[in-house]
Amino acid sequence: MHTRITLLFGRHDFEYDIYSLLKAFWPQAEISSGYAEEAGEEDLFTQDKETLCELTFREDGTDSETVCFRLTPLNAEDAAALKLSSEEEIYRETEVCLSWDRITIKNHVKELVYRTLSEETGVRLPWGDLTGIRPVKLMSGLLDSGLADDEAVKYMQDTWFVSNGKAKLALHTARREESIMRDFPAKEGYSLYIGIPFCPTICLYCSFGSHPLNRWKKKTDLYLDVLEKELLGVADMMQGRRPDTIYVGGGTPTSLSEQQLLRLMTFVGDTFVSDRLREFTVEAGRPDTITAEKLAVLRQFPVSRISVNPQTMNQQTLDRIGRQHTVEETAAAFILAREAGFDNINMDLIVGLPGEGEKEVAHTLEEIRKLGPDSLTVHSLALKRATRLHLFRDVYEEESFANSERIMEMTEQCAADLGMTPYYLYRQKNIAGNFENVGYARTGKACLYNILIMEQRQTILGTGSGASTKLILDDGRVERAENVKDLGQYLERIDEMLERKRELLRL
Ligand code: SF4
C-alpha cells in the first residue's frame, strides 16, 4: 500500500515544480493534484482520507505576497511512511516581491517547499530543488555569465541546494562538453537517427516501445522497406546535404539478421555517408544479438562507435529484468567486438535495479574494469509509467529500488579508473534516488550525438517508428515532429510521417 497525498494549489502556478519536488522526496507515494477552489465542488479531493499538501498565496499589499506551504499528515502511520518526525501539521511561509521576475519568484517558492521537506524528513536531495532535466545547461549559463569555476559551483549550492559533488559533476561535464563542441559548427549541419524497434525479448524496465522479434519477424523486411522510403524522403528534404552524425538505435539494431543489417547499412552508406561525417554509432546493445558476422558487416562501413550493453553483470538481476542473456555472453560479445577492430565501444549500466545494492553494483563494476570499454553510460533507473516494472511495482516493492550517493560515487570512480571523465548528463522524472544519467568517456571517445541531442545543439532528423525529429530554430527554440510509436501504424502511415517532417522543415 502506497501513501497517498493530495496536493492542492491556491492558483495555477508552479504546479510541475512542486509536484516534482514532492515526488523526489517521496517517490513511492501516489500524488494527485488540483486547485483549492475546485476542491469539494465535484468531490475531487479527499483531504480527510489522505495526507494533504497545500501551496497558497496571500496578498499582503500592492508590492508583495506571502507564499504559504502547509503539510498535514493523515495520521501517525502516514507521517512515519513519509519519514516525518511527527504527525503534527507543518506550516511555513515566505514573502515574495511582485516586482521580481518569474524565475526569482519560482526559486523562492521551490526553496520554501524544499527547505520544509528537507528539514522535516532529514533528507537532502543530491540535486537540491532543481527539477529540470538539464542541470549542465544551467552550469554552462553560469560559466557564460562570467563566473569562475568555484563561483559557479558555489552558486549552484547556495541557490538550488545542489550538493557539492553534483555541482562539481555539472561543472566538469559542462567544461568537457564545451571543449568537445568548441570547433564544431553544430548549427550548420544536422544529425540522423535511425530506429530499429526490435529486441529479442522486452526488458522489464523498457520504455522505448521496442517489439519482441519473434512476434514481428515476418514484418522486419517490410519495416526496412518503409524505413528506406522514409530515409529517401529525408535525403530529398535535405537536398543532398549529408549529416554530421548518424545514430542507429532502437530497440536493438543487431536484432536484424546479417543480410538485413547489410541491406540497411548499404542503403545508409550510399545515401548519407560523406566526408563530413564525424561519427557513426550503431547500438549493438543486447549481447545476445551480436555475432562475428554482424560485426564484420558493420566494419565494412565507417561505423565509429558501437554499444555492448550489460546493464548489470549479475545473472540473477538479468534474469529478473527479462534480458534473457548471460553475463558470459556480454563479455564474449565485447571481446568479439574488440577482435573485430572496434576501438570505441560503449557500455550502458543501470543502477537502482530491483534487488541491487552496493555489493551487486561493485561486482558489476569489477567485471567492467576487466573488459575496459572506451565509454560508460550510467543510467539511474526511472520508473516510467508505461514500463512493466512500473506495472509490477507492487510485486517488486519488497526489493530494493535503492540508489545512493555511494553507488553513484562507485560508478564515477570506476569511470575514472578507466581513464574517463563525464561528458554528458541528464535527469529524468521519477529517477531512482533523484539522481542522474551520466555519460563518461576516454579522451576522443565521447559521443557527439549524445551531446547534440541532450543539449539541443543541432537539428536531429528521426526516422523509424517512434522516432522524434527535433528542429532547432535560429533563436534556440525547438520544434518537433513525432513518428507514431505503433509499428503497424508506422508501416501504414509513412507518407503522413514524411509530410509532418516536410512541414516542420519549412519552418
Ligand atoms: S534492450 Fe533496450 S530497447 Fe530492447 S527491450 Fe531492453 S530496454 Fe527496451
Boltz pocket constraint, residues with backbone or C-beta under 6 A from the ligand:
constraints:
  - pocket:
      binder: B
      contacts: [[A, 198], [A, 199], [A, 201], [A, 202], [A, 203], [A, 205], [A, 206], [A, 207], [A, 208], [A, 210], [A, 250], [A, 251], [A, 252], [A, 285], [A, 286]]
      max_distance: 6.0
